[in-house]
């Protein structure tokens, strides 16, 4: 039987019963067509800097992650929307494209100075923290009477750097969380929280309200919130620390330095994180009733590292292809290709070269009672597609930024195979 996006057909008997006079409403409710809006709780776990061919292909570091598509859907053509990290996180919740500062991960936490907007809602200018006029998915959820939370691992472990809720530097200050902290007498658990992986604190529409303190919290709170469907937010955004998201270390080889706390990092640590938290989410009342879990990566990894030495200075040129899909637009604030030189010492420097304006192919896994295990989709999607899909699930409008791009496909019946 062919599937219709967002609904399934009644059986003939159920249809006749629900058309009959005097039919109990509960019987009809049990047989009504299910739609995308029957998903009421969405969880997103964002990992870091991995290419599809590694993560879901050649890698031996992530057996748990590689086992998950058998329980849900593998998106083989899912792409990031930029490089390095922050611009991807921002696009996931606002549809805003890359700016020069966000492409550089906003090492200084400064306001976004905006001179205007494009007809498709893109802020024109540069900086980090968007003005309150630029809206986000949480803003729309709140307006619709729906709940949301961001769960940030390690946030607040070092109170001298950031608070345990809504953790961020002061406007205009350097972001000290760019350097992870190992455990010490003053910070027993270490602190590997990174502001740049917490998109909520880059929007004044969130930052300047009580919601930031109440809803952007340490990951520890998720255990409590998962206890019942009523305490679980409709939208939960989960950020591991920079070791457990795969950002630091590579998990292999004698030269691997691992994470500051001694864990291997890379896909090895990311896999360990998923092995703890995915079963907790999937066994929660909210997920089992009407949940969706999305596991994606912010961006792909670099394609090559080429060292050259001139006049005693070794330069490592790190090249990102920047491939994109889905007719993604570049946005008003950057040009590509681009290259940035980062001095490390008098004898060493890095050159970060980005040839395109996308984030390369990472793949994603979706798990849900509405998805048949073993589903594989080769349809091209990116972070804007995910945002558009979330807006469709929660019936939110208008589409934000490039989530409203003409022709952009939201997640469809190629993924939701159990409606």
C-alpha positions in Angstrom: 0.0 0.0 0.0 1.4 3.4 -0.9 2.1 5.7 2.0 0.7 9.2 2.2 3.0 11.8 3.8 1.9 12.6 7.3 -1.0 10.2 7.5 -2.2 6.6 7.1 -5.5 5.4 5.7 -8.3 4.1 7.9 -9.2 0.5 7.5 -12.6 0.1 5.8 -14.2 -1.2 9.0 -12.9 1.6 11.1 -14.1 4.2 8.6 -17.6 2.7 8.5 -17.7 2.6 12.3 -16.7 6.2 12.7 -19.3 7.3 10.2 -22.1 5.4 12.0 -24.6 7.3 14.2 -24.0 6.8 17.9 -20.4 5.6 17.5 -18.3 6.1 20.7 -15.9 9.0 20.2 -13.1 7.0 21.8 -13.4 4.3 19.1 -13.0 6.9 16.4 -10.1 8.5 18.1 -8.3 5.2 18.2 -8.6 4.9 14.5 -8.1 8.5 13.3 -5.3 9.2 10.8 -2.0 9.9 12.3 0.0 12.9 11.2 3.4 14.5 11.7 1.8 16.6 14.4 1.2 13.4 16.5 4.9 13.8 17.4 4.9 15.8 20.6 8.4 15.4 22.0 11.6 15.9 19.9 15.1 15.3 21.2 18.2 16.5 19.3 21.7 15.3 20.2 24.4 17.2 18.3 27.8 15.6 17.8 30.9 17.2 16.2 33.1 17.2 13.1 32.6 13.9 11.4 32.2 12.8 7.8 29.6 10.3 6.8 32.0 7.9 5.1 33.9 7.7 8.4 31.1 7.6 11.0 28.8 5.2 9.1 31.5 3.6 7.0 35.1 2.9 7.8 35.2 3.7 11.5 35.5 1.0 14.1 35.2 3.5 17.0 31.4 3.8 17.1 29.7 0.4 17.0 26.8 1.7 19.1 26.0 4.6 16.8 26.3 2.3 13.8 23.8 -0.1 15.4 21.1 2.6 15.7 19.9 2.8 12.1 18.6 -0.7 12.5 16.2 0.8 15.1 15.2 3.8 13.0 16.2 5.8 9.9 19.7 6.6 8.5 19.8 9.8 6.5 22.7 9.2 4.1 22.6 12.7 2.5 22.4 14.9 5.5 24.7 18.0 5.4 25.9 20.7 7.7 25.4 24.3 6.7 28.8 25.9 7.5 32.2 25.7 9.1 33.4 25.9 11.8 30.9 25.0 14.6 28.8 27.9 15.9 27.2 28.9 12.5 25.8 25.4 12.3 24.2 25.5 15.7 22.7 28.9 15.0 21.2 27.7 11.7 19.5 24.7 13.5 17.4 26.9 15.7 17.0 30.2 13.7 17.6 29.6 10.0 20.3 32.3 10.0 23.3 31.7 7.6 26.9 32.0 8.4 28.5 35.3 9.4 32.2 36.0 9.6 32.2 36.0 13.4 30.1 32.9 13.8 32.3 31.1 11.2 35.2 31.8 13.5 33.3 30.5 16.5 33.0 33.9 18.2 36.2 33.8 20.3 35.0 37.3 21.5 31.4 37.3 22.6 30.1 40.4 20.9 26.8 41.7 19.7 25.7 41.2 16.1 25.7 44.6 14.6 22.8 44.5 12.0 22.3 47.0 9.2 19.1 45.4 7.9 17.6 42.1 6.8 17.2 40.4 3.4 13.7 39.6 2.1 14.2 36.0 3.3 14.9 37.1 6.9 18.7 37.0 6.9 20.4 39.5 9.2 22.9 41.6 7.4 26.0 42.4 9.4 28.4 40.7 11.6 28.9 39.6 15.2 27.7 36.9 17.6 24.7 37.7 19.6 21.7 38.5 17.4 19.3 41.3 18.3 15.9 40.5 19.8 14.2 41.0 16.4 15.8 37.8 15.1 13.5 35.0 16.3 14.3 31.4 17.0 12.5 28.1 17.3 12.2 28.5 21.1 10.5 31.9 20.6 7.9 30.3 18.4 7.5 27.3 20.8 6.9 29.7 23.7 4.4 31.7 21.7 2.5 28.5 20.9 2.4 27.4 24.6 4.9 24.6 24.1 8.0 23.9 26.2 11.7 23.7 25.4 15.0 23.2 27.1 18.7 23.1 26.2 20.8 20.5 28.2 24.5 21.4 28.2 27.0 18.9 29.6 29.6 20.4 32.1 28.0 23.9 32.0 28.8 25.5 35.3 31.4 23.0 36.4 33.8 26.0 36.8 31.6 28.9 38.1 34.5 31.2 37.4 34.0 30.7 33.7 30.2 30.3 33.3 27.1 29.7 35.4 25.3 26.4 35.7 22.3 27.8 33.7 22.4 30.1 30.6 26.2 30.0 30.8 28.0 32.6 28.6 30.7 35.3 28.8 29.8 38.9 29.3 29.0 40.8 26.2 32.3 42.1 24.8 34.5 39.6 26.7 36.7 36.8 25.4 35.1 33.4 25.5 37.2 31.4 28.0 35.3 28.1 27.2 37.3 27.8 24.0 40.0 26.0 26.1 38.6 22.9 28.0 39.7 22.5 31.6 41.0 19.3 33.1 40.0 18.2 36.5 41.7 20.1 39.4 41.2 20.7 43.1 39.0 23.7 42.4 37.1 22.1 39.5 36.9 18.4 40.5 35.0 17.3 37.4 36.9 19.5 34.9 34.9 21.7 32.6 34.7 20.9 28.9 31.6 23.0 28.2 31.8 25.2 25.1 29.6 28.3 24.7 29.9 28.0 20.9 28.0 24.7 21.1 25.1 26.3 23.0 23.1 28.2 20.3 20.5 29.6 22.8 22.9 32.2 24.3 23.5 33.8 20.9 20.0 35.4 20.6 18.9 38.4 22.7 15.3 37.2 22.3 16.3 34.3 24.6 19.3 35.8 26.5 17.4 38.8 27.8 14.5 36.8 29.2 14.0 34.6 32.3 13.7 31.6 29.9 17.5 31.5 29.5 18.2 30.8 33.2 15.2 28.5 33.5 15.6 26.5 30.3 19.3 26.4 29.4 20.5 24.0 32.0 23.1 21.5 32.9 22.7 18.0 31.3 22.2 16.5 34.8 18.6 17.9 34.8 17.6 15.7 31.9 17.4 12.6 34.1 14.8 14.3 36.3 12.9 15.7 33.3 12.6 12.3 31.6 10.7 10.8 34.5 7.3 11.6 33.1 5.9 12.9 29.8 4.5 16.0 31.5 8.0 17.0 32.8 9.7 16.4 29.5 9.9 19.4 27.3 8.4 19.3 23.8 11.8 20.2 22.4 15.0 19.1 24.0 18.4 20.1 22.6 21.3 18.1 24.0 24.9 19.2 23.8 27.7 16.8 25.1 30.9 18.4 26.3 33.7 18.8 23.8 35.1 15.3 24.5 31.9 13.4 24.5 30.6 15.1 21.3 33.7 13.8 19.4 35.2 17.3 18.9 38.5 16.7 20.9 40.9 13.8 20.3 40.4 11.4 17.5 40.2 8.1 19.4 42.9 6.3 17.4 46.6 6.1 16.8 49.7 6.5 19.0 49.8 10.2 18.3 46.3 10.8 19.6 46.4 13.1 22.6 42.8 12.5 23.5 40.8 14.9 25.7 42.1 17.0 28.6 40.6 14.6 31.1 42.4 11.6 29.6 39.4 10.1 27.7 40.1 9.2 24.0 37.7 11.6 22.5 36.6 11.3 18.8 33.9 8.8 17.9 35.0 6.6 20.8 33.9 9.0 23.5 30.8 10.1 21.4 29.8 6.5 21.2 30.1 6.1 24.9 27.9 9.2 25.5 25.2 7.8 23.1 25.3 4.4 24.8 24.3 6.1 28.1 21.8 8.7 26.9 20.0 7.1 23.9 18.5 4.2 26.0 17.5 6.7 28.7 15.6 8.8 26.1 14.1 5.8 24.3 12.8 4.3 27.6 11.2 7.5 28.7 7.4 7.8 28.8 7.5 10.9 26.4 9.6 9.1 23.8 7.6 5.9 23.9 4.3 7.7 23.6 5.1 10.2 20.8 8.8 10.9 20.6 11.4 11.6 18.0 15.2 11.5 18.6 17.5 13.1 16.0 21.3 12.5 16.2 23.2 14.7 13.9 26.7 16.3 13.5 27.3 20.0 13.3 29.7 19.7 10.3 32.0 17.4 8.4 35.7 17.1 9.1 38.5 18.5 7.0 39.5 16.9 3.8 43.2 17.3 4.0 46.1 18.7 6.0 49.2 19.9 4.0 52.3 21.0 5.8 54.9 23.3 4.2 58.0 25.0 5.7 59.3 28.4 4.7 62.0 30.4 6.5 61.7 28.1 9.5 57.9 28.4 9.9 55.8 25.3 9.3 52.4 26.0 7.9 49.6 23.4 8.2 46.9 24.2 5.6 43.7 22.5 6.7 41.1 22.4 3.9 37.4 21.9 4.2 35.5 21.3 1.0 32.4 23.1 2.2 30.0 21.0 0.2 26.3 21.7 0.5 22.9 20.3 -0.7 19.4 21.4 -1.1 20.1 24.5 -3.1 21.4 26.1 0.0 22.2 29.8 -0.3 25.4 31.4 0.9 23.8 34.3 2.8 24.7 38.0 2.7 27.6 38.1 5.1 30.5 35.8 3.8 32.4 35.0 0.7 34.0 31.7 -0.3 36.6 30.4 -0.8 38.3 31.9 2.2 41.4 31.3 4.2 42.4 32.4 7.7 45.9 32.2 9.2 46.1 31.3 12.9 49.6 31.7 14.5 50.4 29.0 17.0 54.1 29.8 17.8 57.0 31.6 16.2 57.7 28.4 14.2 54.2 27.1 13.4 50.9 28.3 12.1 47.6 27.0 10.7 45.8 28.1 7.6 42.1 27.2 7.7 40.9 27.1 4.1 37.1 26.7 3.3 36.4 26.2 -0.3 32.6 26.1 -0.3 29.9 27.5 2.0 28.2 24.3 3.2 29.2 22.1 6.1 29.8 18.8 4.1 28.0 15.5 4.4 27.7 14.1 7.9 24.7 11.8 7.9 22.1 11.6 10.7 20.1 9.0 12.5 16.4 9.4 13.5 14.7 7.2 16.0 10.9 7.2 16.8 7.9 5.0 17.3 6.8 6.6 14.0 9.9 5.2 12.1 10.3 1.6 11.0 13.7 0.2 11.9 16.1 -0.2 9.0 14.7 2.7 7.1 17.3 4.4 4.8 16.7 7.7 3.1 19.0 9.1 0.4 17.0 12.3 0.1 19.2 15.4 0.6 18.6 17.3 3.9 20.5 19.8 5.9 20.1 21.8 9.2 17.6 24.1 7.6 15.6 21.0 6.6 15.6 19.9 10.2 14.4 23.3 11.4 11.6 23.3 8.8 10.6 19.8 9.9 10.5 20.9 13.6 8.3 23.8 12.7 6.0 21.5 10.8 5.8 19.0 13.7 4.9 21.8 16.1 2.7 23.7 13.6 4.9 26.9 13.9 5.0 29.7 11.4 6.4 31.6 9.7 9.4 29.5 8.6 12.6 31.0 10.1 15.3 32.3 7.8 16.5 29.7 5.3 14.0 27.1 6.6 11.6 29.0 4.4 13.8 28.7 1.3 11.7 27.8 -1.8 11.8 24.1 -2.6 13.5 23.1 0.7 12.2 19.6 1.7 11.3 18.8 5.3 11.6 15.3 6.6 8.9 13.3 4.9 7.4 9.8 4.3 10.8 8.5 3.3 11.7 8.7 7.0 8.4 8.5 8.9 7.4 5.0 7.7 5.1 4.0 10.6 2.3 6.6 10.1 
